[in-house]
Amino acid sequence: MSTRSCPDWPDLLERAPDLLFKHYTVAEAQLPAEVLTQLQDVSLDGIEICCDLDKHVFNVEHTDQGVADALRDSHWYDLREWEARGPGSAA
C-alpha cells in the first residue's frame, strides 16, 4: 500500500493532534461496502481520500467529493464534524 502524509500536516496537527492524515486511493483505504456501493462508475484506484484510517476521520478538503458524500452517510467523521461534535471536541 502506498501512502503519503498530507501536505497540510502542520495545520492538521494543530487542529487534531491525535490524528495522522495520509492520502490513499479509495482502493487502498478499503472503505466499508456501504460507501463503495455509492461510488459507481468511478475507478477506485483513481480517486483519493485524505484520512486517518484508524480513527475513521477524513479531511474533506483533500477528498474526492463523491467519496466525502458517501462517507458522511457512514460511521466516518468529516474532520470538521469530529472537531465540533465528535471525539475531537473534547481536545
Secondary structure, DSSP 8 states (H G I E B T S, - for coil): ---EE-TTHHHHHHH-TT---EEEEHHHHT--HHHHTT-TTS-TTT-EEEEETTTTEE-GGGS-HHHHHHHHTTT-EEHHHHHHTSGGGG-
